[in-house]
Amino acid sequence: MKELAPKPETSNVLMNLRNYITLCESDEITFQDREIEAARSILFKTIDQLMDSDPFFNRMLISLYERSREVESDETKHDKYILFMIRKFIFDWDKIVEKYDTFLKELQNGE
């Protein structure tokens, strides 16, 4: 079970991503199209790296993507929806890990 658990370094990377997203969404900053594209590229490269290095993160994100397909099948709407869900996922990561830890403790205690 330990090898399937979320890796602590994932939380650090996601904390940096949260700060980065918050900065990108700030009203004080106006991005040109190429800068928005670069920001999106950094976001997805980071997520890809996390998917390779953290099996728990990988499984969670894949299930999120699969669920989002069930909710929104229209391609253009789905792209916006999945971006919204990935953002929410990144910002809720600590809660997800906490719930997972609680689940593991309950399993160990036989509840």
C-alpha positions in Angstrom: 0.0 0.0 0.0 2.9 2.3 0.8 4.1 2.5 -2.9 0.6 3.6 -3.9 0.5 6.4 -1.4 0.8 10.0 -2.5 4.4 11.2 -2.5 5.2 14.2 -0.2 7.2 16.0 -2.8 4.0 16.2 -5.0 2.4 18.5 -2.4 5.4 20.9 -2.7 5.2 21.0 -6.5 1.5 21.6 -6.3 1.9 24.4 -3.8 4.3 26.1 -6.3 1.7 25.5 -9.0 -1.0 27.0 -6.9 1.1 30.1 -6.4 1.8 30.2 -10.1 -1.9 29.9 -11.1 -2.8 32.5 -8.6 -0.2 34.9 -10.1 -1.4 34.1 -13.6 -5.0 34.8 -12.6 -4.1 38.1 -10.9 -6.0 41.2 -12.2 -2.8 43.2 -12.0 -1.1 41.1 -14.7 -2.1 41.2 -18.3 -0.7 38.4 -20.4 -0.3 38.4 -24.1 -1.5 35.2 -26.0 2.0 33.8 -26.2 2.5 34.2 -22.5 -0.8 32.5 -21.7 0.3 29.6 -24.0 3.7 29.4 -22.2 1.9 29.4 -18.8 -0.4 26.6 -19.9 2.6 24.7 -21.3 4.4 25.0 -17.9 1.3 23.8 -16.1 0.8 20.7 -18.3 4.6 19.8 -18.3 4.5 19.9 -14.5 1.4 17.8 -14.4 3.0 15.3 -16.8 6.1 15.0 -14.6 3.9 14.4 -11.6 2.0 11.7 -13.4 5.2 10.0 -14.1 6.7 10.3 -10.6 3.6 9.8 -8.4 1.3 6.8 -9.2 -1.3 8.1 -6.7 -1.5 11.5 -8.5 -1.6 9.7 -11.8 -4.6 7.5 -10.8 -6.5 10.4 -9.3 -6.0 12.6 -12.4 -7.0 9.8 -14.8 -10.2 9.1 -12.8 -10.9 12.9 -12.8 -10.5 13.0 -16.6 -12.7 9.9 -17.1 -15.4 11.4 -14.9 -15.2 14.7 -16.7 -15.9 12.8 -20.0 -19.1 11.5 -18.5 -20.2 14.9 -17.5 -19.3 16.8 -20.7 -18.9 15.1 -24.0 -18.9 18.2 -26.2 -15.2 18.6 -27.1 -14.9 22.5 -26.7 -16.9 22.5 -23.5 -14.9 19.5 -22.2 -11.6 21.3 -22.7 -12.8 24.2 -20.6 -14.4 21.9 -18.0 -11.2 19.7 -17.7 -9.1 22.9 -17.2 -11.5 24.0 -14.5 -11.4 20.5 -12.8 -7.6 20.3 -13.0 -7.3 23.7 -11.3 -9.7 22.5 -8.6 -7.8 19.3 -8.3 -4.5 21.2 -7.8 -6.0 23.5 -5.2 -7.8 20.6 -3.3 -4.7 18.3 -3.3 -4.0 18.6 0.4 -7.6 17.7 1.2 -7.4 14.7 -1.2 -4.2 13.4 0.6 -5.8 14.0 4.0 -8.8 11.9 3.0 -6.6 9.2 1.7 -4.5 9.1 4.9 -7.7 8.9 7.0 -8.9 6.0 4.7 -5.6 4.2 5.3 -5.8 4.6 9.0 -9.4 3.3 9.1 -8.3 0.3 7.0 -5.4 -0.4 9.4 -7.7 -0.1 12.5 -10.2 -2.5 10.8 -13.1 0.0 10.8 
